[in-house]
Amino acid sequence: MEADVTVDARGLQCPMPVIKVSQAMKNMTSGQTLAIVATDRGALSDIPAWAGDMGHSVKEQFDQNNEYHFVLEKG
């Protein structure tokens, strides 16, 4: 899935992946998509929980080569 914005959070530990995603979302408009790649296993629960709390939706989520990929849509 193509995304409007991409955040590379590889090598960052909690809470930095969520902070990076939050910062990127501030500059986006409703309906745009954000792709995230993280290596912190905590992102598996943290990013979807944050997205739900903030009114955004998870469009895609998968693991590949010990990396966690997400595509969020800004609410």
N, CA, C and O atoms as a Tripos MOL2 file, in Angstrom:
@<TRIPOS>MOLECULE
protein
  300   299    75     0     0
PROTEIN
NO_CHARGES

@<TRIPOS>ATOM
      1 N           0.8340   -1.1790    0.0000 N.3       1 MET1
      2 CA          0.0000    0.0000    0.0000 C.3       1 MET1
      3 C           0.8810    1.2460    0.0000 C.2       1 MET1
      4 O           1.7860    1.3570    0.8270 O.2       1 MET1
      5 N           0.6370    2.1620   -0.8930 N.am      2 GLU2
      6 CA          1.3600    3.4230   -0.9470 C.3       2 GLU2
      7 C           0.8450    4.3480    0.1480 C.2       2 GLU2
      8 O          -0.3530    4.3770    0.4280 O.2       2 GLU2
      9 N           1.7410    5.0960    0.7600 N.am      3 ALA3
     10 CA          1.3530    6.0310    1.8160 C.3       3 ALA3
     11 C           1.7990    7.4410    1.4400 C.2       3 ALA3
     12 O           2.7550    7.6280    0.6870 O.2       3 ALA3
     13 N           1.0920    8.4180    1.9770 N.am      4 ASP4
     14 CA          1.4330    9.8190    1.7230 C.3       4 ASP4
     15 C           2.7070   10.2330    2.4520 C.2       4 ASP4
     16 O           3.4860   11.0410    1.9450 O.2       4 ASP4
     17 N           2.9160    9.6770    3.6460 N.am      5 VAL5
     18 CA          4.0670   10.0090    4.4860 C.3       5 VAL5
     19 C           4.6270    8.7100    5.0510 C.2       5 VAL5
     20 O           3.8720    7.7820    5.3400 O.2       5 VAL5
     21 N           5.9540    8.6370    5.2120 N.am      6 THR6
     22 CA          6.5950    7.4510    5.7860 C.3       6 THR6
     23 C           7.4440    7.8670    6.9770 C.2       6 THR6
     24 O           8.1610    8.8670    6.9280 O.2       6 THR6
     25 N           7.3510    7.0780    8.0570 N.am      7 VAL7
     26 CA          8.1690    7.2910    9.2460 C.3       7 VAL7
     27 C           9.0260    6.0430    9.4480 C.2       7 VAL7
     28 O           8.5050    4.9320    9.5430 O.2       7 VAL7
     29 N          10.3400    6.2350    9.5110 N.am      8 ASP8
     30 CA         11.2730    5.1510    9.7900 C.3       8 ASP8
     31 C          11.6350    5.2150   11.2670 C.2       8 ASP8
     32 O          12.4180    6.0690   11.6850 O.2       8 ASP8
     33 N          11.0650    4.3110   12.0540 N.am      9 ALA9
     34 CA         11.3150    4.2710   13.4940 C.3       9 ALA9
     35 C          12.1730    3.0740   13.8750 C.2       9 ALA9
     36 O          12.1730    2.6510   15.0310 O.2       9 ALA9
     37 N          12.9040    2.5270   12.9120 N.am     10 ARG10
     38 CA         13.7800    1.3920   13.2000 C.3      10 ARG10
     39 C          14.8810    1.8170   14.1540 C.2      10 ARG10
     40 O          15.4830    2.8790   13.9990 O.2      10 ARG10
     41 N          15.1370    0.9640   15.1520 N.am     11 GLY11
     42 CA         16.1770    1.2300   16.1290 C.3      11 GLY11
     43 C          15.7290    2.1120   17.2860 C.2      11 GLY11
     44 O          16.4960    2.3240   18.2250 O.2      11 GLY11
     45 N          14.5170    2.6260   17.2400 N.am     12 LEU12
     46 CA         14.0080    3.4710   18.3160 C.3      12 LEU12
     47 C          13.2130    2.6270   19.3080 C.2      12 LEU12
     48 O          12.4660    1.7280   18.9230 O.2      12 LEU12
     49 N          13.3870    2.9330   20.5820 N.am     13 GLN13
     50 CA         12.6840    2.2130   21.6400 C.3      13 GLN13
     51 C          11.5090    3.0550   22.1360 C.2      13 GLN13
     52 O          11.4770    4.2740   21.9720 O.2      13 GLN13
     53 N          10.5540    2.3710   22.7430 N.am     14 CYS14
     54 CA          9.3680    3.0000   23.3130 C.3      14 CYS14
     55 C           9.7910    4.1340   24.2370 C.2      14 CYS14
     56 O          10.6980    3.9560   25.0510 O.2      14 CYS14
     57 N           9.1730    5.2610   24.1300 N.am     15 PRO15
     58 CA          7.9730    5.6320   23.3860 C.3      15 PRO15
     59 C           8.2560    6.3330   22.0600 C.2      15 PRO15
     60 O           7.3370    6.8880   21.4580 O.2      15 PRO15
     61 N           9.5070    6.3200   21.5910 N.am     16 MET16
     62 CA          9.8880    7.1120   20.4230 C.3      16 MET16
     63 C           9.1230    6.7830   19.1340 C.2      16 MET16
     64 O           8.7910    7.7150   18.4020 O.2      16 MET16
     65 N           8.8190    5.5040   18.8070 N.am     17 PRO17
     66 CA          8.0340    5.2780   17.5840 C.3      17 PRO17
     67 C           6.6900    5.9960   17.6000 C.2      17 PRO17
     68 O           6.2780    6.5630   16.5870 O.2      17 PRO17
     69 N           6.0040    5.9770   18.7370 N.am     18 VAL18
     70 CA          4.7070    6.6520   18.8350 C.3      18 VAL18
     71 C           4.9000    8.1670   18.7550 C.2      18 VAL18
     72 O           4.0960    8.8530   18.1230 O.2      18 VAL18
     73 N           5.9330    8.6910   19.3750 N.am     19 ILE19
     74 CA          6.1940   10.1350   19.3140 C.3      19 ILE19
     75 C           6.4650   10.5580   17.8740 C.2      19 ILE19
     76 O           5.9520   11.5840   17.4270 O.2      19 ILE19
     77 N           7.2600    9.7870   17.1460 N.am     20 LYS20
     78 CA          7.5450   10.1070   15.7380 C.3      20 LYS20
     79 C           6.2750   10.0870   14.8990 C.2      20 LYS20
     80 O           6.0760   10.9520   14.0460 O.2      20 LYS20
     81 N           5.4200    9.1040   15.1390 N.am     21 VAL21
     82 CA          4.1530    9.0050   14.4070 C.3      21 VAL21
     83 C           3.2630   10.2010   14.7480 C.2      21 VAL21
     84 O           2.6530   10.7960   13.8590 O.2      21 VAL21
     85 N           3.1900   10.5480   16.0180 N.am     22 SER22
     86 CA          2.3760   11.6790   16.4540 C.3      22 SER22
     87 C           2.8410   12.9760   15.8040 C.2      22 SER22
     88 O           2.0190   13.7710   15.3480 O.2      22 SER22
     89 N           4.1390   13.1900   15.7590 N.am     23 GLN23
     90 CA          4.6950   14.3940   15.1410 C.3      23 GLN23
     91 C           4.3640   14.4510   13.6480 C.2      23 GLN23
     92 O           4.0110   15.5110   13.1300 O.2      23 GLN23
     93 N           4.4760   13.3220   12.9630 N.am     24 ALA24
     94 CA          4.1890   13.2890   11.5260 C.3      24 ALA24
     95 C           2.7110   13.5450   11.2570 C.2      24 ALA24
     96 O           2.3640   14.2350   10.2990 O.2      24 ALA24
     97 N           1.8430   12.9940   12.0940 N.am     25 MET25
     98 CA          0.3960   13.1520   11.9030 C.3      25 MET25
     99 C          -0.0550   14.6100   12.0270 C.2      25 MET25
    100 O          -1.0390   15.0080   11.4030 O.2      25 MET25
    101 N           0.6540   15.4030   12.8230 N.am     26 LYS26
    102 CA          0.2840   16.8070   13.0300 C.3      26 LYS26
    103 C           0.3000   17.5970   11.7210 C.2      26 LYS26
    104 O          -0.4520   18.5580   11.5660 O.2      26 LYS26
    105 N           1.1530   17.1940   10.7850 N.am     27 ASN27
    106 CA          1.2990   17.9080    9.5180 C.3      27 ASN27
    107 C           0.4520   17.3090    8.4000 C.2      27 ASN27
    108 O           0.5780   17.7160    7.2450 O.2      27 ASN27
    109 N          -0.3980   16.3580    8.7260 N.am     28 MET28
    110 CA         -1.2050   15.6740    7.7150 C.3      28 MET28
    111 C          -2.6580   16.1170    7.8020 C.2      28 MET28
    112 O          -3.1030   16.6500    8.8190 O.2      28 MET28
    113 N          -3.3910   15.8850    6.7100 N.am     29 THR29
    114 CA         -4.8210   16.1960    6.7030 C.3      29 THR29
    115 C          -5.6230   14.9030    6.7890 C.2      29 THR29
    116 O          -5.1170   13.8240    6.4820 O.2      29 THR29
    117 N          -6.8640   15.0230    7.2040 N.am     30 SER30
    118 CA         -7.7500   13.8750    7.3460 C.3      30 SER30
    119 C          -7.8120   13.0860    6.0390 C.2      30 SER30
    120 O          -7.9640   13.6600    4.9610 O.2      30 SER30
    121 N          -7.6930   11.7670    6.1510 N.am     31 GLY31
    122 CA         -7.7540   10.8870    4.9910 C.3      31 GLY31
    123 C          -6.3980   10.5230    4.4250 C.2      31 GLY31
    124 O          -6.2930    9.5680    3.6550 O.2      31 GLY31
    125 N          -5.3440   11.2660    4.7890 N.am     32 GLN32
    126 CA         -4.0080   10.9050    4.3160 C.3      32 GLN32
    127 C          -3.5150    9.6750    5.0750 C.2      32 GLN32
    128 O          -3.9930    9.3760    6.1690 O.2      32 GLN32
    129 N          -2.5570    8.9710    4.4850 N.am     33 THR33
    130 CA         -2.0340    7.7600    5.0940 C.3      33 THR33
    131 C          -0.5720    7.9290    5.4890 C.2      33 THR33
    132 O           0.1850    8.6740    4.8680 O.2      33 THR33
    133 N          -0.2060    7.2070    6.5480 N.am     34 LEU34
    134 CA          1.1370    7.2470    7.1100 C.3      34 LEU34
    135 C           1.6460    5.8260    7.2520 C.2      34 LEU34
    136 O           0.9960    4.9950    7.8860 O.2      34 LEU34
    137 N           2.8010    5.5360    6.6680 N.am     35 ALA35
    138 CA          3.4390    4.2270    6.8130 C.3      35 ALA35
    139 C           4.5110    4.3300    7.8860 C.2      35 ALA35
    140 O           5.2510    5.3110    7.9450 O.2      35 ALA35
    141 N           4.5900    3.3120    8.7330 N.am     36 ILE36
    142 CA          5.5750    3.2730    9.8060 C.3      36 ILE36
    143 C           6.2980    1.9400    9.7480 C.2      36 ILE36
    144 O           5.6840    0.8910    9.5510 O.2      36 ILE36
    145 N           7.6240    1.9950    9.9240 N.am     37 VAL37
    146 CA          8.4310    0.7850   10.0820 C.3      37 VAL37
    147 C           9.1490    0.9190   11.4150 C.2      37 VAL37
    148 O           9.8560    1.9000   11.6450 O.2      37 VAL37
    149 N           8.9730   -0.0620   12.2950 N.am     38 ALA38
    150 CA          9.5910   -0.0390   13.6180 C.3      38 ALA38
    151 C          10.2180   -1.3960   13.9220 C.2      38 ALA38
    152 O           9.8210   -2.4160   13.3570 O.2      38 ALA38
    153 N          11.1920   -1.3950   14.8120 N.am     39 THR39
    154 CA         11.8180   -2.6510   15.2460 C.3      39 THR39
    155 C          11.5140   -2.9530   16.7110 C.2      39 THR39
    156 O          11.7780   -4.0600   17.1780 O.2      39 THR39
    157 N          10.9680   -1.9930   17.4310 N.am     40 ASP40
    158 CA         10.6070   -2.1900   18.8370 C.3      40 ASP40
    159 C           9.3210   -3.0050   18.9170 C.2      40 ASP40
    160 O           8.2780   -2.5840   18.4160 O.2      40 ASP40
    161 N           9.4010   -4.1640   19.5450 N.am     41 ARG41
    162 CA          8.2380   -5.0540   19.6330 C.3      41 ARG41
    163 C           7.0390   -4.3730   20.3140 C.2      41 ARG41
    164 O           5.8920   -4.7350   20.0530 O.2      41 ARG41
    165 N           7.2990   -3.4130   21.1630 N.am     42 GLY42
    166 CA          6.2260   -2.6910   21.8200 C.3      42 GLY42
    167 C           5.3300   -1.9460   20.8460 C.2      42 GLY42
    168 O           4.1750   -1.6550   21.1600 O.2      42 GLY42
    169 N           5.8490   -1.6390   19.6770 N.am     43 ALA43
    170 CA          5.0650   -0.9370   18.6580 C.3      43 ALA43
    171 C           3.8470   -1.7490   18.2280 C.2      43 ALA43
    172 O           2.8450   -1.1850   17.7890 O.2      43 ALA43
    173 N           3.9320   -3.0670   18.3520 N.am     44 LEU44
    174 CA          2.8150   -3.9300   17.9520 C.3      44 LEU44
    175 C           1.5370   -3.5920   18.7080 C.2      44 LEU44
    176 O           0.4430   -3.6870   18.1510 O.2      44 LEU44
    177 N           1.6670   -3.2020   19.9620 N.am     45 SER45
    178 CA          0.4830   -2.8140   20.7250 C.3      45 SER45
    179 C           0.3570   -1.2980   20.8420 C.2      45 SER45
    180 O          -0.7500   -0.7610   20.8370 O.2      45 SER45
    181 N           1.4960   -0.6100   20.9460 N.am     46 ASP46
    182 CA          1.4760    0.8380   21.1810 C.3      46 ASP46
    183 C           0.8860    1.6330   20.0160 C.2      46 ASP46
    184 O           0.0570    2.5170   20.2310 O.2      46 ASP46
    185 N           1.2990    1.3310   18.7970 N.am     47 ILE47
    186 CA          0.8510    2.1280   17.6550 C.3      47 ILE47
    187 C          -0.6440    1.9420   17.3900 C.2      47 ILE47
    188 O          -1.3500    2.9400   17.2410 O.2      47 ILE47
    189 N          -1.1570    0.7100   17.3250 N.am     48 PRO48
    190 CA         -2.6080    0.5780   17.1350 C.3      48 PRO48
    191 C          -3.4210    1.2040   18.2730 C.2      48 PRO48
    192 O          -4.4730    1.7920   18.0250 O.2      48 PRO48
    193 N          -2.9440    1.0850   19.5210 N.am     49 ALA49
    194 CA         -3.6630    1.6710   20.6590 C.3      49 ALA49
    195 C          -3.6690    3.1880   20.5450 C.2      49 ALA49
    196 O          -4.7060    3.8190   20.7480 O.2      49 ALA49
    197 N          -2.5320    3.7760   20.2260 N.am     50 TRP50
    198 CA         -2.4420    5.2240   20.0660 C.3      50 TRP50
    199 C          -3.3580    5.6910   18.9410 C.2      50 TRP50
    200 O          -4.0910    6.6680   19.0910 O.2      50 TRP50
    201 N          -3.3100    4.9810   17.8050 N.am     51 ALA51
    202 CA         -4.1380    5.3680   16.6510 C.3      51 ALA51
    203 C          -5.6230    5.3630   17.0350 C.2      51 ALA51
    204 O          -6.3500    6.3030   16.7120 O.2      51 ALA51
    205 N          -6.0640    4.3250   17.7120 N.am     52 GLY52
    206 CA         -7.4600    4.2390   18.1260 C.3      52 GLY52
    207 C          -7.8470    5.3490   19.0830 C.2      52 GLY52
    208 O          -8.9250    5.9320   18.9630 O.2      52 GLY52
    209 N          -6.9670    5.6440   20.0370 N.am     53 ASP53
    210 CA         -7.2320    6.7090   21.0060 C.3      53 ASP53
    211 C          -7.3320    8.0760   20.3400 C.2      53 ASP53
    212 O          -8.0760    8.9430   20.7990 O.2      53 ASP53
    213 N          -6.5850    8.2650   19.2610 N.am     54 MET54
    214 CA         -6.5230    9.5660   18.5910 C.3      54 MET54
    215 C          -7.5210    9.6990   17.4420 C.2      54 MET54
    216 O          -7.5990   10.7520   16.8080 O.2      54 MET54
    217 N          -8.2890    8.6310   17.1670 N.am     55 GLY55
    218 CA         -9.2960    8.6950   16.1130 C.3      55 GLY55
    219 C          -8.7850    8.3520   14.7240 C.2      55 GLY55
    220 O          -9.4450    8.6490   13.7280 O.2      55 GLY55
    221 N          -7.6120    7.7280   14.6490 N.am     56 HIS56
    222 CA         -7.0500    7.2920   13.3750 C.3      56 HIS56
    223 C          -7.3270    5.7980   13.2070 C.2      56 HIS56
    224 O          -7.6650    5.1190   14.1770 O.2      56 HIS56
    225 N          -7.1870    5.2870   11.9950 N.am     57 SER57
    226 CA         -7.4320    3.8580   11.7840 C.3      57 SER57
    227 C          -6.2060    3.1560   11.2260 C.2      57 SER57
    228 O          -5.4310    3.7320   10.4630 O.2      57 SER57
    229 N          -6.0460    1.8960   11.6240 N.am     58 VAL58
    230 CA         -4.9640    1.0520   11.1150 C.3      58 VAL58
    231 C          -5.4840    0.3790    9.8550 C.2      58 VAL58
    232 O          -6.4200   -0.4180    9.9190 O.2      58 VAL58
    233 N          -4.8920    0.6890    8.7190 N.am     59 LYS59
    234 CA         -5.3130    0.1190    7.4390 C.3      59 LYS59
    235 C          -4.5620   -1.1710    7.1220 C.2      59 LYS59
    236 O          -5.0720   -2.0500    6.4270 O.2      59 LYS59
    237 N          -3.3450   -1.2660    7.6420 N.am     60 GLU60
    238 CA         -2.5140   -2.4430    7.3530 C.3      60 GLU60
    239 C          -1.5130   -2.6070    8.4890 C.2      60 GLU60
    240 O          -1.0210   -1.6280    9.0510 O.2      60 GLU60
    241 N          -1.2190   -3.8690    8.8150 N.am     61 GLN61
    242 CA         -0.2190   -4.1730    9.8410 C.3      61 GLN61
    243 C           0.3590   -5.5390    9.5330 C.2      61 GLN61
    244 O          -0.3810   -6.5060    9.3500 O.2      61 GLN61
    245 N           1.6950   -5.6210    9.4730 N.am     62 PHE62
    246 CA          2.3350   -6.9170    9.2480 C.3      62 PHE62
    247 C           3.7720   -6.8910    9.7560 C.2      62 PHE62
    248 O           4.3680   -5.8280    9.9310 O.2      62 PHE62
    249 N           4.3180   -8.0910    9.9890 N.am     63 ASP63
    250 CA          5.7060   -8.2610   10.4090 C.3      63 ASP63
    251 C           6.4900   -8.7860    9.2120 C.2      63 ASP63
    252 O           5.9990   -9.6260    8.4580 O.2      63 ASP63
    253 N           7.7100   -8.2870    9.0460 N.am     64 GLN64
    254 CA          8.5690   -8.7710    7.9630 C.3      64 GLN64
    255 C          10.0220   -8.5760    8.3830 C.2      64 GLN64
    256 O          10.4460   -7.4560    8.6690 O.2      64 GLN64
    257 N          10.7810   -9.6670    8.4180 N.am     65 ASN65
    258 CA         12.2060   -9.6160    8.7560 C.3      65 ASN65
    259 C          12.4750   -8.8890   10.0740 C.2      65 ASN65
    260 O          13.3520   -8.0280   10.1480 O.2      65 ASN65
    261 N          11.7210   -9.2400   11.1040 N.am     66 ASN66
    262 CA         11.8560   -8.6360   12.4360 C.3      66 ASN66
    263 C          11.5960   -7.1340   12.4470 C.2      66 ASN66
    264 O          12.0980   -6.4170   13.3130 O.2      66 ASN66
    265 N          10.8200   -6.6670   11.4940 N.am     67 GLU67
    266 CA         10.3810   -5.2780   11.4520 C.3      67 GLU67
    267 C           8.8560   -5.2660   11.4500 C.2      67 GLU67
    268 O           8.2140   -6.1520   10.8840 O.2      67 GLU67
    269 N           8.2920   -4.2570   12.0870 N.am     68 TYR68
    270 CA          6.8450   -4.1460   12.2130 C.3      68 TYR68
    271 C           6.3710   -2.9780   11.3500 C.2      68 TYR68
    272 O           6.7980   -1.8360   11.5230 O.2      68 TYR68
    273 N           5.4830   -3.2990   10.4240 N.am     69 HIS69
    274 CA          5.0010   -2.3210    9.4480 C.3      69 HIS69
    275 C           3.5370   -2.0040    9.7270 C.2      69 HIS69
    276 O           2.7310   -2.8870   10.0190 O.2      69 HIS69
    277 N           3.2200   -0.7160    9.6290 N.am     70 PHE70
    278 CA          1.8480   -0.2460    9.8310 C.3      70 PHE70
    279 C           1.5310    0.7890    8.7750 C.2      70 PHE70
    280 O           2.4120    1.5220    8.3280 O.2      70 PHE70
    281 N           0.2670    0.8480    8.3760 N.am     71 VAL71
    282 CA         -0.2260    1.9580    7.5780 C.3      71 VAL71
    283 C          -1.4480    2.4950    8.3200 C.2      71 VAL71
    284 O          -2.4200    1.7750    8.5460 O.2      71 VAL71
    285 N          -1.3810    3.7630    8.6910 N.am     72 LEU72
    286 CA         -2.4610    4.4220    9.4180 C.3      72 LEU72
    287 C          -3.1280    5.4390    8.5040 C.2      72 LEU72
    288 O          -2.4830    6.0350    7.6410 O.2      72 LEU72
    289 N          -4.4150    5.6290    8.7030 N.am     73 GLU73
    290 CA         -5.1380    6.7030    8.0160 C.3      73 GLU73
    291 C          -5.5460    7.7280    9.0470 C.2      73 GLU73
    292 O          -6.1340    7.3920   10.0750 O.2      73 GLU73
    293 N          -5.2300    8.9850    8.7680 N.am     74 LYS74
    294 CA         -5.5690   10.0480    9.7110 C.3      74 LYS74
    295 C          -7.0750   10.2500    9.7370 C.2      74 LYS74
    296 O          -7.7190   10.3620    8.6940 O.2      74 LYS74
    297 N          -7.6250   10.2940   10.9430 N.am     75 GLY75
    298 CA         -9.0610   10.4730   11.1220 C.3      75 GLY75
    299 C          -9.4770   11.9300   11.0320 C.2      75 GLY75
    300 O         -10.6600   12.2430   11.1630 O.2      75 GLY75
@<TRIPOS>BOND
     1     1     2 1
     2     2     3 1
     3     3     4 2
     4     3     5 am
     5     5     6 1
     6     6     7 1
     7     7     8 2
     8     7     9 am
     9     9    10 1
    10    10    11 1
    11    11    12 2
    12    11    13 am
    13    13    14 1
    14    14    15 1
    15    15    16 2
    16    15    17 am
    17    17    18 1
    18    18    19 1
    19    19    20 2
    20    19    21 am
    21    21    22 1
    22    22    23 1
    23    23    24 2
    24    23    25 am
    25    25    26 1
    26    26    27 1
    27    27    28 2
    28    27    29 am
    29    29    30 1
    30    30    31 1
    31    31    32 2
    32    31    33 am
    33    33    34 1
    34    34    35 1
    35    35    36 2
    36    35    37 am
    37    37    38 1
    38    38    39 1
    39    39    40 2
    40    39    41 am
    41    41    42 1
    42    42    43 1
    43    43    44 2
    44    43    45 am
    45    45    46 1
    46    46    47 1
    47    47    48 2
    48    47    49 am
    49    49    50 1
    50    50    51 1
    51    51    52 2
    52    51    53 am
    53    53    54 1
    54    54    55 1
    55    55    56 2
    56    55    57 am
    57    57    58 1
    58    58    59 1
    59    59    60 2
    60    59    61 am
    61    61    62 1
    62    62    63 1
    63    63    64 2
    64    63    65 am
    65    65    66 1
    66    66    67 1
    67    67    68 2
    68    67    69 am
    69    69    70 1
    70    70    71 1
    71    71    72 2
    72    71    73 am
    73    73    74 1
    74    74    75 1
    75    75    76 2
    76    75    77 am
    77    77    78 1
    78    78    79 1
    79    79    80 2
    80    79    81 am
    81    81    82 1
    82    82    83 1
    83    83    84 2
    84    83    85 am
    85    85    86 1
    86    86    87 1
    87    87    88 2
    88    87    89 am
    89    89    90 1
    90    90    91 1
    91    91    92 2
    92    91    93 am
    93    93    94 1
    94    94    95 1
    95    95    96 2
    96    95    97 am
    97    97    98 1
    98    98    99 1
    99    99   100 2
   100    99   101 am
   101   101   102 1
   102   102   103 1
   103   103   104 2
   104   103   105 am
   105   105   106 1
   106   106   107 1
   107   107   108 2
   108   107   109 am
   109   109   110 1
   110   110   111 1
   111   111   112 2
   112   111   113 am
   113   113   114 1
   114   114   115 1
   115   115   116 2
   116   115   117 am
   117   117   118 1
   118   118   119 1
   119   119   120 2
   120   119   121 am
   121   121   122 1
   122   122   123 1
   123   123   124 2
   124   123   125 am
   125   125   126 1
   126   126   127 1
   127   127   128 2
   128   127   129 am
   129   129   130 1
   130   130   131 1
   131   131   132 2
   132   131   133 am
   133   133   134 1
   134   134   135 1
   135   135   136 2
   136   135   137 am
   137   137   138 1
   138   138   139 1
   139   139   140 2
   140   139   141 am
   141   141   142 1
   142   142   143 1
   143   143   144 2
   144   143   145 am
   145   145   146 1
   146   146   147 1
   147   147   148 2
   148   147   149 am
   149   149   150 1
   150   150   151 1
   151   151   152 2
   152   151   153 am
   153   153   154 1
   154   154   155 1
   155   155   156 2
   156   155   157 am
   157   157   158 1
   158   158   159 1
   159   159   160 2
   160   159   161 am
   161   161   162 1
   162   162   163 1
   163   163   164 2
   164   163   165 am
   165   165   166 1
   166   166   167 1
   167   167   168 2
   168   167   169 am
   169   169   170 1
   170   170   171 1
   171   171   172 2
   172   171   173 am
   173   173   174 1
   174   174   175 1
   175   175   176 2
   176   175   177 am
   177   177   178 1
   178   178   179 1
   179   179   180 2
   180   179   181 am
   181   181   182 1
   182   182   183 1
   183   183   184 2
   184   183   185 am
   185   185   186 1
   186   186   187 1
   187   187   188 2
   188   187   189 am
   189   189   190 1
   190   190   191 1
   191   191   192 2
   192   191   193 am
   193   193   194 1
   194   194   195 1
   195   195   196 2
   196   195   197 am
   197   197   198 1
   198   198   199 1
   199   199   200 2
   200   199   201 am
   201   201   202 1
   202   202   203 1
   203   203   204 2
   204   203   205 am
   205   205   206 1
   206   206   207 1
   207   207   208 2
   208   207   209 am
   209   209   210 1
   210   210   211 1
   211   211   212 2
   212   211   213 am
   213   213   214 1
   214   214   215 1
   215   215   216 2
   216   215   217 am
   217   217   218 1
   218   218   219 1
   219   219   220 2
   220   219   221 am
   221   221   222 1
   222   222   223 1
   223   223   224 2
   224   223   225 am
   225   225   226 1
   226   226   227 1
   227   227   228 2
   228   227   229 am
   229   229   230 1
   230   230   231 1
   231   231   232 2
   232   231   233 am
   233   233   234 1
   234   234   235 1
   235   235   236 2
   236   235   237 am
   237   237   238 1
   238   238   239 1
   239   239   240 2
   240   239   241 am
   241   241   242 1
   242   242   243 1
   243   243   244 2
   244   243   245 am
   245   245   246 1
   246   246   247 1
   247   247   248 2
   248   247   249 am
   249   249   250 1
   250   250   251 1
   251   251   252 2
   252   251   253 am
   253   253   254 1
   254   254   255 1
   255   255   256 2
   256   255   257 am
   257   257   258 1
   258   258   259 1
   259   259   260 2
   260   259   261 am
   261   261   262 1
   262   262   263 1
   263   263   264 2
   264   263   265 am
   265   265   266 1
   266   266   267 1
   267   267   268 2
   268   267   269 am
   269   269   270 1
   270   270   271 1
   271   271   272 2
   272   271   273 am
   273   273   274 1
   274   274   275 1
   275   275   276 2
   276   275   277 am
   277   277   278 1
   278   278   279 1
   279   279   280 2
   280   279   281 am
   281   281   282 1
   282   282   283 1
   283   283   284 2
   284   283   285 am
   285   285   286 1
   286   286   287 1
   287   287   288 2
   288   287   289 am
   289   289   290 1
   290   290   291 1
   291   291   292 2
   292   291   293 am
   293   293   294 1
   294   294   295 1
   295   295   296 2
   296   295   297 am
   297   297   298 1
   298   298   299 1
   299   299   300 2
@<TRIPOS>SUBSTRUCTURE
     1 MET1         2 RESIDUE 1 A MET
     2 GLU2         6 RESIDUE 1 A GLU
     3 ALA3        10 RESIDUE 1 A ALA
     4 ASP4        14 RESIDUE 1 A ASP
     5 VAL5        18 RESIDUE 1 A VAL
     6 THR6        22 RESIDUE 1 A THR
     7 VAL7        26 RESIDUE 1 A VAL
     8 ASP8        30 RESIDUE 1 A ASP
     9 ALA9        34 RESIDUE 1 A ALA
    10 ARG10       38 RESIDUE 1 A ARG
    11 GLY11       42 RESIDUE 1 A GLY
    12 LEU12       46 RESIDUE 1 A LEU
    13 GLN13       50 RESIDUE 1 A GLN
    14 CYS14       54 RESIDUE 1 A CYS
    15 PRO15       58 RESIDUE 1 A PRO
    16 MET16       62 RESIDUE 1 A MET
    17 PRO17       66 RESIDUE 1 A PRO
    18 VAL18       70 RESIDUE 1 A VAL
    19 ILE19       74 RESIDUE 1 A ILE
    20 LYS20       78 RESIDUE 1 A LYS
    21 VAL21       82 RESIDUE 1 A VAL
    22 SER22       86 RESIDUE 1 A SER
    23 GLN23       90 RESIDUE 1 A GLN
    24 ALA24       94 RESIDUE 1 A ALA
    25 MET25       98 RESIDUE 1 A MET
    26 LYS26      102 RESIDUE 1 A LYS
    27 ASN27      106 RESIDUE 1 A ASN
    28 MET28      110 RESIDUE 1 A MET
    29 THR29      114 RESIDUE 1 A THR
    30 SER30      118 RESIDUE 1 A SER
    31 GLY31      122 RESIDUE 1 A GLY
    32 GLN32      126 RESIDUE 1 A GLN
    33 THR33      130 RESIDUE 1 A THR
    34 LEU34      134 RESIDUE 1 A LEU
    35 ALA35      138 RESIDUE 1 A ALA
    36 ILE36      142 RESIDUE 1 A ILE
    37 VAL37      146 RESIDUE 1 A VAL
    38 ALA38      150 RESIDUE 1 A ALA
    39 THR39      154 RESIDUE 1 A THR
    40 ASP40      158 RESIDUE 1 A ASP
    41 ARG41      162 RESIDUE 1 A ARG
    42 GLY42      166 RESIDUE 1 A GLY
    43 ALA43      170 RESIDUE 1 A ALA
    44 LEU44      174 RESIDUE 1 A LEU
    45 SER45      178 RESIDUE 1 A SER
    46 ASP46      182 RESIDUE 1 A ASP
    47 ILE47      186 RESIDUE 1 A ILE
    48 PRO48      190 RESIDUE 1 A PRO
    49 ALA49      194 RESIDUE 1 A ALA
    50 TRP50      198 RESIDUE 1 A TRP
    51 ALA51      202 RESIDUE 1 A ALA
    52 GLY52      206 RESIDUE 1 A GLY
    53 ASP53      210 RESIDUE 1 A ASP
    54 MET54      214 RESIDUE 1 A MET
    55 GLY55      218 RESIDUE 1 A GLY
    56 HIS56      222 RESIDUE 1 A HIS
    57 SER57      226 RESIDUE 1 A SER
    58 VAL58      230 RESIDUE 1 A VAL
    59 LYS59      234 RESIDUE 1 A LYS
    60 GLU60      238 RESIDUE 1 A GLU
    61 GLN61      242 RESIDUE 1 A GLN
    62 PHE62      246 RESIDUE 1 A PHE
    63 ASP63      250 RESIDUE 1 A ASP
    64 GLN64      254 RESIDUE 1 A GLN
    65 ASN65      258 RESIDUE 1 A ASN
    66 ASN66      262 RESIDUE 1 A ASN
    67 GLU67      266 RESIDUE 1 A GLU
    68 TYR68      270 RESIDUE 1 A TYR
    69 HIS69      274 RESIDUE 1 A HIS
    70 PHE70      278 RESIDUE 1 A PHE
    71 VAL71      282 RESIDUE 1 A VAL
    72 LEU72      286 RESIDUE 1 A LEU
    73 GLU73      290 RESIDUE 1 A GLU
    74 LYS74      294 RESIDUE 1 A LYS
    75 GLY75      298 RESIDUE 1 A GLY
